[in-house]
């Protein structure tokens, strides 16, 4: 039968006592209540993820989560049964027998990240540790409309999974009662392929779902697009549901900048920053209080459409003098310094409004002249800080900026497993329950 990843339910919660846990790391503090078993498992999994190949002992997990050693043992036993965790050796102890060290099994599950830009599609297959296992790129005619783009995207995802040895309907998200491409036991590593009875069929990677990142505005909670700048035909298109129906996998949709912000947060870039993405358009991903901020209608971050020149050039959104229009016009004329200055003015406005700690830059246009953009934006923020007598906020190029959006898209699917998502992942779509 196809391999099945049993979901780890996460819930928003707080300590039953509401009190201080002393030396316990509050970011990982757990609660010993049966109803929060999934939450505690997510805490443990996240510590295993951040520990990497070196692993972590059960005692350390108990110390860092605030859970009892018995509670941690039960959780890790269940995670081992699910194939998510394995022993990686023993570590010397200050007293008593050596401690068993546990680590996450990265290939126990995968997510597809899909970046739909206005002219290009990028798809990656990412394991539980965040490592890219496969990648595909192809041209994309975003203006062809929803149905055409869904078909193109689905075909690329299927090709990605086939190339990596996975099927869109196989793996963790599959119906345990359904037969895979190789028959009822296609997901069993010991199953003999009818076409080759000598060599066993390789195990099927467990595909948890597909995270899609694309230009906004859109409704993250419903997966429905609004009037994407320059492409009004997308208004009201149910991208999440259409792609999920086509692929037979759970799908979550978010703006490209929000996906990047989530990935950067998981990579440890901080808990108060803005990611500015200048590619075919301009937008911002905001991280406030350690989580991506989308706003009550999931529309936050439309950074590119703040007007800074009342009689400026027309923008595709219908306004005049938007930062996006000014930046892209400057880039088109080869004036990267002017584009950086305009971007810096917008960034300085945002820093003054939100009091964030860091500005990260990324996107195709930034990559073409990375140093000039970073220095130009930094100069504007520095001058503003000097005039206002405030602290100068650092400006850096986003780490891994070439794939920051598409890898962040994959994290839209993976982050809930580790209790690190602050968004909407659709539960029980197509008879699957992965939220």
N, C-alpha and C positions, 0 to 999 in steps of 0.2 A: 504494500500500500504506500501511497505517497507519504513522505515524512511530514509530521505535523508539529508546528511550534505552538505550544499552548500559551495563550496570551498572559501577560503580567498586567493585571489591572492596576492602574495608578489612580489615586484620589488626592484631592487637595485636602490637607488636614493640618492639625496642630496638636501639640502635646495635650494629653488629657488633663494634666495638672496645670498647664499654663505656666509652670514655674521655670526657673533657670536650671539647666542641666549641668551646671558647674563646668568641668573641663571638657564636656562633650562638644564636639564640633556641631554647632546648631544647624549648619547647612545640611548635615546628614543625620540629624536627630530622629530616631525612630520612635514608634509607639507600640507597646505590647498589647494590642487589641486584635482579636481575630478578624474583625471587620476591616482592619488595615493591613492584612497579610500581604496583599499585592503592593501596597505602598512601601512596606518594609523590604520586600524583595527587590523593588526598584532601587532603593537606597543601597542595598548590598551590591546589586549589579553595577551601579554607577561607580562604586569604590573599586570593584574588580576591573571595570573599564579603565579608570584612571591609573590603576596600579600597573597596567601594561604586562609585558612578559615576565616581569619580576614577581608578580603575584602579591598576595596578601594573606595573612593567616586569619583563622576564625577569631582569635583573640583580638587582633587588631580591628577586625570588622566590628566586633562587639564594642570595643572602646570608642570607635569613631562614630558609630550610629547611636549609641546609648541603649542598644538592645541587650538582652541577657545572652550569655554564651549559649544557653540551651535554645533560645530563639534563633540565633544565628545558625546553629547546627541544623535545625529543622529546615530553615530557608535554604541553606547551601545544599542539603541533601536533596531537596526538591529540585533545585536548579541543576544538580548533577544528573538526576533522573531525566530531566528535559534536554540534557546534552549541552547546556549553556556554560557549565563550569566543570573544570577538571583539576586533579591534583598536579602540582608541578614540582614536588620534592618536599624536603624538610628544611627548616631553618633552626639554627641553634637557639636554645632558650636559656635565660638566666638561671632557671631552676626547673627541675622536672624534665620530662621527655621533650625532644625536639618538636616544634610546631609544624603541622602540615600546612603547606602553602598552596593556596588555590589561585587559579587564574581563569579569566574569561576565555571561552572557545570562540575565536573570531569568526570561523566559518560555520558556526551553528545557525547563522541567519544572515540574510542579505536584504538590502533595499535598493531600489532603482531611483536614481536622481535624474530628473529631466529638466533641462533649461531650454525654454522656448523663447528665443530672442526674436527680434523682428525679421531677421534675415538668416538665422542659423539655429540649428538644433544640436544640443550636446546631451548625451546620455551616459551615465556611469552606473556601474554595479559596485556597491560599497558593502563591506562586511561589518560585523558588529563593532569592531575596533575603529571603524572609520577609514579603513584602507581601501583604495580604489582597486578593484579586481579586474575591471574591464571598462572600456570607454569607446564611444562612437560619436562622430561628428558628421553633420550633413547640412547642406543648404536648406533653408526653410522659407516658404512664401507665406508669411504670417497673414498677409492681406487676402489670401485665398479663402479665408473664412473658417468657422469652427469645424464643420464636418471634414473638410479637406485636411486641416491641420491635425485633427484627431486621428485620422487614418494614417497620415505620415508618421506621427508620433508613435502610434501603436506598432506600426511596422518596424520602426527603429528599435523600440523596446524589445520586440520579439526577436529581432536579429541580434541584439545585445545578449539576451538570455540564451539563445541558441549557441552563440559563439562561446558563452561561458559554461555551457553544459546544463542550462536550466531551461525549463519551459514556462511560459506565462501562467499556465494553469497548475504547475507543479509546486512542490515545496511546502513551506510552512502554512501558507494561506490556503492550500487546497482542501477541498472537501475530502475528509478521510474515507468516505465511502465510495469515492470516484476512482476509476482506474486511470492510471497515467498513460502516456504514449506507449509504454512498453508492456501494458497489461496491469493486472491488479497489484503486482508487487514491483512496479517499475522503480519505486523510490528506495527499495531495499538494496543495500550495497552487495548483498550476496545473490541477488536475482540474476539468473542467466538469461542473457538476451537471446531471443528466438533466432535472430539473424546470426548470432555468434555464440553457440552453446558452450564454447570453451572459456571465453573471457567474461567475467561478470561485468554487468553494466555499472558505470561509475555512479556514486551517490548523486542525487539531485540536490543542488543548492536550494536552501529554504528561502523563498522570496516572500518577504513580509508585505510588500506593497510598493507603490510608486509615489514619489514626491515630485510635484511639478512646480517649477518656479518660472514666472513670466512677468512682463510689465503689467502694472496696474493702471487704473484702480480696479479692484475686485473685492468680492466678499469671501474672505477666507473661511468663514464658518460654513457657508453653503457651497463653495466652489463655483460660484457664478460670477462671470466677468461683467464689468461695467463698461463705460465708454473708454476703451484703451486709446490713448492719444494717437491720433492719426488713423485709427481703425474702428470707426463707430459701428461697423457691422458686427463686432463682437459683443455689443451691449446686450446683456441678458442671456448669453450663451452658457449653459450648464456644463462647463468643461469637466468638472470632477465626475459627474454622473455619466457623461458620454464616454470618457476614457475608461472608467471602471467597467462599464458595460462591454466595451470593445475588448478589453484585455482580460476581464475576469479576475482582476486583482483590486484590492483596496487602493484608493487614490486620495491624496490630500493635495490641495492647491494653495499656493501663497504667492505673494509678490516676490520678485527676484531679490529685492533688497532685504526683505524680511528673512528669506531663506538664508542669505549670506550672513545676516546678523546672528541667526540661530547657530550656524556653524562656527562662526567666530567666537561666540560665547562659549560653546563647548570646547573650543580650542584654547580657552583661557585668556582671552583678550581683555577681560575685565567685566564689570557689571554696570558701567555707565559710559557709553560711547555711541557714536554715530558712524555708520558705514555709508559713504557717499559713492554711488555707482554711476559712472559716466561712460555709457556705451552708445547704443543707438538712441538712448534717452538718458534722463537724469533722475535719480530718486535717492531716497535715504532709508536705511534700516536703523531703527532706534532701539537701543538696549538701555533700559532704565530699571534700576533695582535688581539687576542680574537676569532680566528676562526681556525678550523682544516685546516692544510696545506696539500694539496694533491699533489701539483705540477701541471704543465701544462698538463701532461699526466697521472695524478692521480696515479703516481707511487712512491711518496715520502714515506719514513718510512721503507724502506727495511734495517733496522738497523742490523738485524742478519747476514747479508751477507757482512759485512765489514771485510776484511782480516786483522788479527792482528798477525798471525804467518805464515810466508811464506811457511814453510815446515811442517805445521800442519796437522792434520788428515783431510781426505776428507770429504766434506760436500755434502749433497743431491743436492745442487745447481750446483755442478760440480767443484767448487773451493776447495781450501785447506786452513785450518786455519781460517775459519769463526768463528765469535763470537758464533753463534748459535751452531755449531758443538762442540766447546770447552766447552760451558756452559752445553749442554745436556750430553756430555761425563762425565763431572765432577759430575753432578747430578746423573747419572746412577751408578757411582762408590761410591756414598754416600758422596762425598766431597762438601758439600754445601758452605763451606768457599771459596774453590777454584772457584766454580761457581760464587759466589758473587764478587770475586776479578776480574774475567774476565768480568763480566757484568759491574762492576764499571769502568774498563778501557775504555770500549766502551762508557759508559755514560759520562765519563770525556771528551773523544774526542768530543762528541756531544755538551756538554756544552761549550767547547772552540770554537767550530765552529759556534754555533747559539746564544750563550749568553742568554740562557733561564734562567728563574727565579726558576724553580722547576722541580724535577724529581719524578715521581710517578711510583711505581712498582706494578705489578699485574700478574695474571696468576696462573695456577694450581701448577707449580713448586715453585713459590714464596710462595704461600699459605702454602706449606708443611713445609717451614722453614722461615716464614715471618721475624722474628726478625733478623735472621742471614743474610738474604739478604739485609735488610734495613741497618743494621750496616756495613756490608761489602762494599756495594756500597758507603755509606756515608764516610767511611774511605778513600777510593780511591779518591773521589772528594775533601775531606778535605786536603789530602796530596798534590794533584795537586794545589789547591788554595793557600796553604802555600808556595809552591815552586814558584808559579807565582806571588804572591802578589796580588791575586784577592779575591773577595768576595766568601765565600763558599756557594754553592747552596744547599738548603735543599733537603733531600731525604726522602720520606714518602711512606707508603703503600697506594695504591689508596683506597679511601672510597668505601665500598660496593664491594670490589674486586671480590667476588664470582660470582656476576651477572653483573659486570660492562660492559662486552661486550654485553650480550644479551639485557640489558636495553638500552644501547646505540644504538643497532640495532633498537629498537622500536622508539627511538628519531629520527632516519633517516626519519621516516614518520611524526612524530609529530612536529618536530622543524620548518618546513616551515609554519605551522599555526601561529607560534609566531614570524615569521621574524627572526629566529635564525639559519636557515640552510644556509650553504655555499656549497651546493652540487647540484646534479642533481636528481630531483624527476620527474619521467616520467609523462607528462600530457596526459590526455585523453586516457589512456590505457584501453582497453576493455570497451569503451564508458563511461569512468569515467574521471573526471577532478579534480584532487586533488592537483595540484602543486601550 
